[in-house]
Amino acid sequence: KKYEALLSEKKIVDREGSFTIGATAAKDFPGEIGSGAYASFVISEPLGTAFSKEDKANMAAAKELERARRDELFTRIKMQGEAEESASLAAYTDANIKAQGSRLAALAEAVRERILRHASISGDTFEQLQKSRYQYYRGVMDLLDSEMIFMQAGADLLGYAYPGGEPPGISPRIRPISDSPVRSRLLDPDWLLSKKNVPGGPSRIETPADHMGKNSKEGSGGRAASVPSAAPDVLTSRTEAPEGAPSVSGSCGPLSVYVWDASPFLSPETRMSSLKRLKSTGFGHLLISFTPEQLKKMDIYYHRMELEDLLSAAERMGIRTDLLLGDPEWLYPDNRKDLLEILLKMKNYNFKGVHLDIEPDSLPGAEEKRGVLLEQLIDTVSEAMRVSGKPLSLSIHPRYLEGNKGAGSRGFNDLGLEYMSVMIYTTNPDAAADRMKNIMLSHPGLKFFLAQSVERVLPKEESYFLSGIENFGQNMDRICRKLSNNNNYKGVIIQSWEDFGGMLK
């Protein structure tokens, strides 16, 4: 209406003019003929404007311009308000997605807990399991609804930011929701069916009969794994390997093994098969190491769950799991804080112990300062013992327990080590057993494992890699028989699982 009024005002004040020329002729009867000519010039405008000093047409145009400016301001304010509203909605839904992700994680844990209860307890556990699944599905729908609102708000914001379309050369700034590993895990329905990748649970729902049978087979091994302060009884009980699987434990009982590549054990796709393979070949104790990148990722929920699932699955199978840490730089006081930070970070995980594989001889110039390095090793172990909160053990070269260095190593006696793994790398079983026996006699207050190597990079005089599985198993059996009568002998540790896998191929 304002626009029509302005147009009407503009038409009213417009001046109009005309110029007229004409001729006339006439004849009187009776009389003469007469003729004439005329011209006229006419200007018309509203009364009173002829003597006005104001130009009404300009006034109307000015009012029209003012109206256009006001419309533009109104549109800009409206769009700015809508953009701010979309930004606020996006921020709200982003926070809501994070909150619902945490809620979904709790619902997932509830499903996992009810899966395990249903596997071993009778009653209404199946009904409770189905209820927890239904609640989980509702949580998933709420999360997806929030994600849909978030994406709609993001699309609106992009429309305000680039009304003419995205300019060339601008890379995407928004990370797709589907890239989130937490989302991929929580929205994966496979493990909800309890047939695959059940977090913290078996690969299938066990029946009560299965559960009772498993307990009767594992016996005291499963109980010992839950007592971190005790020596691992699982290492002194015989493990039966599945038919056709090569077992190398012999009279040693389950062996221990260093695992330097944790990826197959962390991955849900290969975790159970890796643990079963390790158990079937005669191992009941794994010392597992993580890369700096893997340790950093433990801050993320998804990766924490992977580690917790591994520890839970290993414990159910009667496999003891220790945290393996190895970096010789930690011997130096200035670098020791890095070790202590890792120990504090991993303290709350259900490892049964912490094992330090800190080799002083791998440091430059170690041969000339072994006495100093031994003192620094004892200090490092002492500080690690203070913060670890778990039984602590140590790998060590035999030279630090023999001769003059052996006297210096008596400082380990007062640290409360769970055991020491002595790296006597030789393929002569009698020589390894005799040397180990002398060390144990010199240190009656310590418990010992004998470390043997299957590393492919070592010569055949030090590593069993080229000896074959059968010969390796026979030699381990021979060593165990020679050392089993010593009270401070605990068993054999193999270096390492990755190379042992190469022997099986």
Helices and strands as residue ranges (DSSP letters): H 2-12, E 16-27, E 33-44, H 56-120, H 125-161, G 177-179, H 181-186, G 191-193, H 208-218, H 220-225, G 233-235, G 250-252, E 255-259, H 263-266, H 271-280, E 283-288, H 292-297, H 301-316, E 320-325, G 328-331, H 336-345, E 353-356, G 360-362, G 366-369, H 370-388, E 392-396, G 398-401, H 403-408, G 409-414, E 419-423, H 429-442, E 448-453, H 469-483, E 489-495, H 497-504
